[in-house]
């Protein structure tokens, strides 16, 4: 199928097709979100409380008391990754996010496979997170009150997933308000606990040892901690698929990317620092070997019976991150369906609420099946670390690397007058190298089973995506190729 493209890389027939699709399906609610709501979408997908508390023992185990410094270096690398998204989103605002960017910059089939990996990331995240929250709460109830509720993890999935689907269905503004409230409360609680650590420090020397590179356990350990911090910040890109529902997306989406990275990056550096000081600079091994989350131990020490406030922060974080992930997945499906690379039913929107109803139902089914199915097979704890900790992080690393390649090709081609060596070569190369190193270190040496199967799971999913492309080509269903790179800016132009 041949199509002539104009100087902007998109044919008029593709733009007309996009306009017809929007008219047929009703479309999303334009301009519903402001800068604050869009930024909170990205902030909550990073999951501040989970990122600040769930991985403290691992990061400190890698590098000792300089964990905050490792996180600071990780933030700088993530800012380089974010720069690629900024450069693409300011010209190509779209609910498709990476689907649109990579399709336009590299090739529609590359865009499909990139979004196929991202779709593997966002929609699958929710179920294991609900289950892990229930697992943590059950453990605390048993340890502190001798109440045994081993079934709590699957109850949390059965309650959490439908509740998030309902909030999604009722409209993006309600979803945004929920994320703003839930995310704001969890951030406040985490900040209070971290600040308390400075006010009531444990044994040790100066708090500023946390930023002294000579205090690192080893250079390789410090590098691993940086790798872990880059993975822990995953989610900063979550506002991009809300471009069609965000006011002035060409201006606000790039701003949300950088704002979310800077705000949460600073927040996590402070949180780790406060926890380490509160525990005691002199006892990093105690943090690393703790069988209970260090944050919970500190909450017991600082607040006595009021430690339950921390569980409330975990609840807020769980609901907010699952809502953010669900919004991302359904919007990307919506845009892919609009262009014809996924079934058209996924582009159907509610007449009143302007939300992708079929996509939301599919998202709900995935959350329930993956959360309960993998949880039964391996247990809620293993399920969380396997799915959200390895399988999905590996998938999104591939997405980031493809975006880095895309930003180079986009500015060397369609936007050549704006080409900048630092933004379009240096930053993508450095951040891609960091991601490749992160993937290598995550699986060398190979972790224990079932974690070692994460690359095979991602590889199998990628092969399924390639098979779908081959089937579409064999059936001559390729009209979507001319539409995949169409952005909101093209239609509105």
Secondary structure, DSSP 4 states (H G I P E B T S, - for coil): ------TTS--HHHHHHHHHHHHHH----TT-B-HHHHHHHHHHHH-HHHHHHTTHHHHHHHHGGGHHHHHHHHHHHHHHHHHHHHHHHTT---TTTHHHHHHHHT-HHHHHHHHHHHHHHHHHHHHHHHHHHHHHHHHHHHHHH----TTHHHHHHHHHHHHHHHHHHT-HHHHHHHHHHHHHHHHHHHHHHHHHHHHT--S-S-GGGGG-GGGSS-HHHHHHHHHHHHHHTTTTTTTGGGGGGBTTHHHHHHHHHHHHHHHHHHHHHHHHHHHHHHH-TT-HHHHHT-SS-HHHHHHHHHHGGGGHHHHHHHHHHHHHHHHHHHHHHHHHHHHHHHHTSS-GGGG-B-TTT--BHHHHHHHHHHHHHHHHHHHHHH-HHHHHHHIIIIIHHHHHHHHHHHHHHHHHHHHHTTTGGG--HIIIIIHHHHHHHHHHHHHHHHSSSPPSTTGGGHHHHHHHHHHHHHHHHHHHHHTT--GGGGTTT--HHHHH-
